[in-house]
Amino acid sequence: MNPVLYIARRFAFRERTGSKPAFIVLASVIGIAVGTAALILTLSIVKGFAGSVENKLISFTSHIQLRQSDEEYFSESRYVQRRISESSGIASAAPFLEKSFIVRSRPAKNGSRSPVKPVLLKGISADERKIFLKRYLVDEKKATDPPGNSISLYLGKTLAEQLKVKTGEKLLLAGLDRSTKEGILDGNQDIIELLSSLDLETGTIKGIYDTGLQEGFDDMVIIGDLDEMQQRFHPGLISGYDIQVKDLQRIEAISRNLAEKLGFPFYTFTVFERYANLFEWLKLQKNISPLLIITISVVAVFNIISTLLVLVIEKTREIGMLIALGLEPAKVSLIFLGQSLLISLAGVAAGSTIALSLSLFEQRFHLITLPEKSYFIKYVPLLIDPMDYLAVSVSVIMLTMLFAFIPARIAATLKPGTALTA
C-alpha cells in the first residue's frame, strides 16, 4: 500500500490514546452523508414531481392541436387528415368537436336546488375514447336506455362530485352558439330569441374518469362521442384535429412545419403553449437544482475543513515526528488530502445508499401523501436518476478535495521542534 495513503487512513480512522479523532471523523462522515442524501432526495422529488405532472398534462390532451382562426367549426376532410398524417414526425391525427354547455343535475329528493356548472363537452372518436378511458376510467355503467335518446357522457370525478351524480344518472345540457353569445353581450337579443336558440339536450353518465388533474380538467371537461355530437349539433363539422407526435423533443418544429404546410386559415399550438403557465411552474421547480447542489456542497466543504483542522491539531506531534524523520512537506499535504478523500468517499457512499434506500421504500409503500387538488398527484413522486447520484457525488468530492488544501497546507508548514513540544 502507498505509505502516504496508509498514514492518511490511520490518521482518519484510528484512535489515539487520550483523544478521539475517530469520533470527529465519524461526525464528519455523517454530516456529509446526511447532506448528500438530502440533496439527492430533493433532486429526485423535484424531477419526479415535474415528470409526473408533465406526463399527466401531455396524456390528458394531444401533443398538438390544429384549428381554424377564431376557433370556427369547419368541415371534416379526409384530405386534410391525410396531409397531417403524412407530415414528418406525426404519429397520429384524430378529429374532435368541442362545445360549451351549462349542465344541471336532477333536483335532490329533499327539494334543494340542483348544482349547475359550466363545462366543455369534447366529442372524440371511438378509438381515441377507448384509449383515454382504458387509462383513466374509474367507474362505468352499461347503457340501459335505447340508443339515440340521450348523449353518452363521461365525467371527471371532481365534476361528478360537484354535481352530486353517479353513473347511470341523467344531466340537462344547455348550450349556446357563437352568434347567440355575441347577441347576449351586445344586448341585442331578447329572452324569446335566447330561449329558442338554446341547444337543449339530455345526457346519460356512462362513466367517470379520474386523471388527477382537477382544476380546469376533471372539474370541467366532459368526454362524449364525436358522431353523436355531430348528428345533434353540427353535422359534418369539427373543431379541429388532435395530433400526436413521435418525438416530443421536436414538437415545436413539427407544429411550425405543419402550420406552414396547411396555411391559412389553419393554425397549430402545442400542449406546452396551451398550458404554458403550468409548464413554466414546473420549469421553475427544476431550476432550483443548481442552487441545491451549491448549498449542500458548501456545507460539506466547511464540514471537511473543520474536521481536517481538528485532525491537524490532534496529530500535531505525529506530524512533527514524520517531518523530523525526513518526510517531505508535500507528502504531509498529501496525507491530509488523502484523509479528505477517504472521508468524502465514505460520506458520499453512505449518503447515496441512504437516499436510494429511502427512495425505493417510498416508491414501494407510498407513505407520504399529497393533496391531489393542489399538487395533481396523490403521493410524493421520486425519480431515481443515476446521473443525479453521480453529479452530487462528484460535486461533493471535488469541492471537499479543493478546500481540503487549506488545512493540508497548514499541516505541511508545521516546524518539527514546535510540533514535537506541542
C-alpha positions in Angstrom: 0.0 0.0 0.0 1.1 3.5 -0.7 2.7 4.8 2.6 1.0 8.3 2.2 -2.4 6.6 1.8 -1.7 4.2 4.6 -0.8 7.0 7.1 -3.8 9.0 5.9 -6.1 6.0 6.6 -4.6 5.5 10.1 -4.9 9.2 10.9 -8.5 9.3 9.8 -9.9 6.1 11.2 -7.7 5.0 14.1 -8.0 6.4 17.6 -5.0 7.8 19.5 -4.6 7.4 23.2 -6.1 10.3 25.1 -8.0 11.7 22.1 -10.9 10.8 19.9 -10.1 11.8 16.3 -12.1 8.8 15.0 -15.2 10.3 16.6 -14.6 13.6 14.8 -14.1 11.8 11.5 -17.3 9.8 12.1 -19.2 13.1 12.7 -17.8 14.5 9.5 -18.8 11.4 7.6 -22.3 11.5 9.0 -22.6 15.2 8.1 -21.5 14.6 4.5 -23.8 11.5 4.3 -26.9 13.4 5.5 -26.2 16.4 3.2 -25.7 14.1 0.2 -28.8 12.1 1.0 -30.9 15.2 1.4 -29.7 16.7 -1.8 -30.2 13.5 -3.8 -33.7 13.1 -2.4 -34.6 16.7 -3.1 -33.5 16.3 -6.7 -35.4 13.0 -7.0 -38.6 14.6 -5.7 -38.3 17.8 -7.9 -37.6 15.8 -11.0 -40.2 13.1 -10.1 -42.9 15.8 -9.4 -42.2 17.7 -12.6 -42.1 14.5 -14.7 -45.4 13.1 -13.2 -47.4 16.3 -13.7 -45.9 16.9 -17.2 -46.8 13.3 -18.2 -50.4 13.8 -16.9 -50.8 17.1 -18.8 -49.4 15.5 -22.0 -51.5 12.4 -21.7 -54.7 14.3 -21.0 -54.6 16.2 -24.2 -52.9 15.9 -27.6 -49.4 17.0 -28.3 -50.6 19.4 -31.0 -54.0 20.8 -31.9 -54.9 22.0 -35.3 -57.7 24.6 -35.5 -59.0 27.3 -37.8 -58.8 31.0 -37.0 -61.3 32.3 -34.4 -61.8 28.6 -33.4 -64.5 28.3 -36.1 -66.1 24.9 -36.9 -65.0 23.5 -40.3 -65.8 20.5 -42.4 -64.1 17.3 -41.6 -61.8 16.5 -44.5 -60.0 13.3 -45.3 -57.6 15.3 -47.5 -56.6 17.5 -44.6 -56.3 14.5 -42.2 -54.1 12.7 -44.8 -51.8 15.7 -45.2 -51.4 15.8 -41.4 -50.7 12.1 -41.1 -48.2 12.2 -44.0 -46.2 15.1 -42.4 -42.8 14.3 -40.9 -42.8 13.3 -37.2 -46.6 12.8 -36.9 -47.7 9.6 -35.2 -51.5 10.0 -35.4 -54.3 12.6 -36.0 -57.9 12.4 -35.0 -60.8 14.9 -35.3 -62.7 16.3 -32.3 -65.6 18.6 -31.7 -65.9 20.9 -28.7 -69.0 22.8 -27.5 -69.6 24.8 -24.3 -72.6 23.9 -22.1 -74.2 24.6 -18.8 -75.1 21.3 -17.1 -77.6 20.7 -14.4 -78.3 17.5 -12.5 -81.7 16.4 -11.2 -83.1 18.2 -8.1 -82.3 16.4 -4.8 -85.1 14.5 -3.1 -85.1 16.9 -0.2 -86.1 19.7 -2.5 -82.7 21.6 -2.6 -81.6 23.2 -5.8 -79.5 21.0 -8.1 -75.9 22.1 -8.8 -75.2 24.0 -12.1 -71.8 24.0 -13.7 -70.2 25.4 -16.9 -68.5 22.6 -18.8 -66.7 21.8 -22.1 -68.1 18.8 -24.0 -65.5 17.3 -26.2 -66.5 14.7 -28.7 -63.8 12.3 -29.8 -63.7 9.2 -32.0 -64.5 5.7 -30.5 -60.8 4.7 -30.9 -59.5 7.8 -29.1 -62.1 7.4 -26.4 -61.2 3.8 -25.8 -57.5 4.7 -25.3 -58.4 7.5 -22.9 -60.9 5.5 -20.8 -58.6 2.5 -20.6 -56.1 4.7 -18.8 -58.4 6.8 -16.6 -61.8 5.2 -16.2 -62.7 4.5 -12.6 -66.5 3.8 -12.8 -68.7 2.6 -15.7 -72.2 1.5 -16.1 -73.6 -0.3 -19.1 -76.2 1.6 -21.1 -79.8 0.6 -20.4 -81.6 3.3 -22.4 -82.4 2.8 -26.1 -79.7 4.4 -28.3 -80.4 7.9 -29.5 -82.4 9.1 -26.6 -79.5 10.9 -24.9 -75.9 11.7 -25.3 -73.3 9.4 -23.8 -71.2 11.3 -21.3 -68.0 10.6 -19.4 -67.5 13.0 -16.5 -64.4 13.8 -14.5 -64.5 12.5 -10.9 -64.3 16.1 -9.5 -67.2 17.3 -11.7 -69.3 14.3 -10.7 -68.8 15.1 -7.0 -69.6 18.7 -7.6 -72.8 17.8 -9.4 -73.6 15.0 -6.9 -74.2 12.5 -9.6 -73.3 8.9 -10.3 -73.0 6.7 -13.4 -76.4 5.9 -15.0 -78.0 9.3 -14.0 -79.0 12.0 -16.4 -77.9 15.6 -16.9 -79.5 18.5 -18.7 -77.2 20.3 -21.1 -77.9 23.9 -22.3 -75.6 25.2 -25.0 -75.3 28.5 -26.9 -73.8 29.0 -30.3 -71.4 31.8 -31.1 -74.0 34.2 -32.6 -76.2 33.9 -29.5 -73.3 34.6 -27.2 -72.4 37.7 -29.1 -76.1 38.9 -29.0 -76.2 38.5 -25.3 -73.0 40.5 -24.8 -74.3 43.3 -27.2 -77.8 43.3 -25.5 -79.5 42.9 -28.9 -81.3 39.7 -28.2 -84.5 39.3 -26.2 -85.4 36.4 -24.0 -87.6 34.7 -26.6 -84.7 34.6 -29.1 -82.3 33.5 -26.4 -84.5 30.5 -25.4 -85.2 29.5 -29.0 -81.5 29.4 -29.8 -80.6 27.2 -26.9 -79.3 23.7 -27.7 -81.1 21.6 -25.0 -80.1 18.0 -24.7 -80.1 15.3 -22.1 -77.1 13.2 -21.4 -76.6 9.9 -19.6 -73.5 9.5 -17.5 -71.9 6.3 -18.9 -68.7 6.5 -16.8 -66.5 8.6 -14.6 -62.8 9.2 -15.2 -60.1 10.4 -12.9 -56.8 11.9 -14.3 -55.8 13.6 -11.1 -55.8 17.0 -12.8 -58.7 18.5 -11.0 -58.8 22.3 -11.6 -59.6 23.1 -15.2 -59.6 19.4 -16.3 -61.6 16.8 -14.3 -63.9 19.5 -13.0 -64.7 20.9 -16.4 -64.2 18.6 -19.4 -66.8 16.0 -20.3 -65.9 13.4 -22.9 -68.5 12.5 -25.4 -68.9 10.7 -28.7 -67.9 12.6 -31.9 -70.6 11.1 -34.1 -73.4 11.8 -31.6 -72.3 15.4 -31.2 -72.1 15.9 -35.0 -75.6 14.5 -35.5 -77.2 16.7 -32.8 -75.3 20.0 -33.2 -73.0 20.4 -36.2 -73.4 17.7 -38.9 -70.1 17.0 -40.7 -68.3 19.8 -38.7 -65.4 19.6 -36.3 -63.4 21.9 -34.1 -60.0 20.6 -35.1 -57.6 17.7 -35.0 -55.8 16.2 -32.1 -52.3 15.3 -33.2 -49.7 13.0 -31.5 -46.0 13.3 -32.4 -43.3 10.6 -32.4 -40.7 12.8 -30.7 -41.6 15.4 -28.1 -38.2 17.0 -28.4 -39.1 18.1 -32.0 -42.7 19.2 -31.2 -42.1 22.9 -31.8 -40.5 22.3 -35.2 -43.3 19.8 -36.2 -46.0 22.2 -35.2 -44.4 25.1 -37.1 -43.9 23.0 -40.2 -47.5 21.6 -40.1 -48.9 25.2 -39.9 -46.8 26.3 -42.8 -47.8 23.3 -44.8 -51.5 23.7 -44.4 -51.5 27.5 -44.4 -54.3 30.0 -43.6 -56.9 29.7 -42.0 -55.3 26.7 -40.1 -53.0 27.3 -37.2 -51.4 25.0 -34.6 -50.4 25.1 -31.0 -48.6 22.6 -28.8 -49.5 21.3 -25.4 -46.6 23.4 -24.0 -48.1 26.6 -25.4 -51.7 25.7 -24.3 -50.6 25.1 -20.7 -47.7 27.5 -20.7 -48.3 28.7 -17.1 -48.2 25.2 -15.7 -45.1 24.2 -17.6 -43.3 27.4 -16.6 -44.1 26.5 -13.0 -42.6 23.0 -13.5 -39.6 24.6 -15.1 -39.1 26.8 -12.1 -39.1 23.8 -9.9 -36.2 22.3 -11.9 -34.2 25.5 -12.0 -33.6 25.3 -8.2 -31.4 22.2 -8.6 -28.1 24.0 -9.1 -28.8 26.1 -6.0 -29.5 23.0 -4.0 -26.2 21.4 -5.2 -24.2 24.6 -4.3 -25.9 24.8 -0.8 -25.2 21.2 0.2 -21.7 21.3 -1.2 -20.8 24.4 0.7 -22.0 22.7 3.9 -19.8 19.7 3.0 -16.8 22.0 2.4 -17.0 23.6 5.8 -17.6 20.3 7.3 -14.4 18.8 5.9 -12.3 21.9 6.6 -13.2 22.0 10.2 -12.6 18.2 10.5 -9.2 18.4 9.0 -8.2 21.4 11.1 -9.2 19.4 14.2 -7.2 16.4 12.9 -4.1 18.6 12.3 -4.3 19.8 15.9 -4.8 16.3 17.2 -2.0 14.9 15.1 0.5 17.7 15.6 3.1 15.6 17.4 2.8 12.8 14.8 3.2 15.3 12.0 6.3 16.7 13.7 7.8 13.2 14.1 7.2 12.4 10.4 8.8 15.7 9.3 11.8 15.0 11.7 12.2 11.6 10.1 12.6 13.2 6.7 9.0 13.2 5.3 8.7 16.0 2.8 6.1 18.8 3.4 4.5 18.0 0.1 3.8 14.4 1.3 2.4 15.7 4.6 -0.1 17.7 2.5 -0.9 14.6 0.5 -1.6 12.7 3.8 -4.3 15.2 4.7 -5.6 15.4 1.2 -5.9 11.6 1.3 -7.8 11.9 4.6 -10.2 14.3 2.9 -10.7 11.9 0.0 -11.4 9.0 2.3 -13.8 10.9 4.5 -15.7 12.3 1.5 -15.9 8.9 -0.2 -17.3 7.3 2.9 -19.8 10.1 3.4 -20.9 10.1 -0.3 -21.2 6.3 -0.3 -23.3 6.3 2.9 -25.5 9.2 1.7 -26.2 7.7 -1.7 -27.1 4.4 0.0 -29.5 6.2 2.4 -31.1 8.1 -0.5 -31.5 5.0 -2.6 -33.0 3.0 0.2 -35.5 5.7 1.2 -36.5 6.2 -2.5 -37.2 2.6 -3.0 -39.0 2.3 0.2 -41.3 5.3 -0.6 -41.9 4.0 -4.1 -43.0 0.7 -2.7 -45.2 1.8 0.2 -46.2 5.5 -0.6 -46.1 6.6 3.0 -46.0 10.4 2.1 -49.3 11.6 0.6 -50.1 14.9 -1.0 -53.4 16.8 -1.5 -54.2 15.9 -5.1 -56.3 19.0 -5.6 -53.2 21.2 -5.1 -50.4 19.1 -6.5 -52.2 16.9 -9.2 -50.7 13.8 -7.6 -51.5 11.6 -4.6 -48.1 10.5 -3.5 -44.6 12.0 -3.4 -43.0 11.0 -6.7 -39.4 10.0 -6.7 -37.3 9.7 -9.9 -34.2 7.6 -9.3 -31.8 9.1 -11.8 -28.2 7.7 -11.8 -27.0 10.9 -13.2 -28.2 12.8 -10.1 -26.3 10.4 -7.8 -23.2 10.8 -10.0 -23.4 14.6 -10.2 -23.9 15.1 -6.5 -21.2 12.6 -5.6 -18.6 14.1 -7.9 -19.5 17.7 -6.8 -19.1 16.9 -3.1 -15.9 15.0 -3.6 -14.3 17.7 -5.9 -15.2 20.6 -3.6 -14.0 18.8 -0.4 -10.7 18.0 -2.1 -10.4 21.6 -3.4 -10.9 23.2 0.0 -9.1 20.5 2.0 -5.9 22.1 0.6 -6.1 24.8 3.3 -5.7 22.5 6.4 -3.3 20.3 4.4 -1.1 23.3 3.7 -1.2 24.3 7.4 0.0 20.7 8.4 2.8 20.9 5.9 4.2 24.2 7.3 4.5 22.9 10.9 8.0 23.0 12.3 9.3 19.7 13.8 10.6 21.4 17.0 7.3 23.2 17.6 5.2 20.2 16.7 7.1 17.7 19.0 6.8 20.0 22.0 3.0 20.6 21.5 
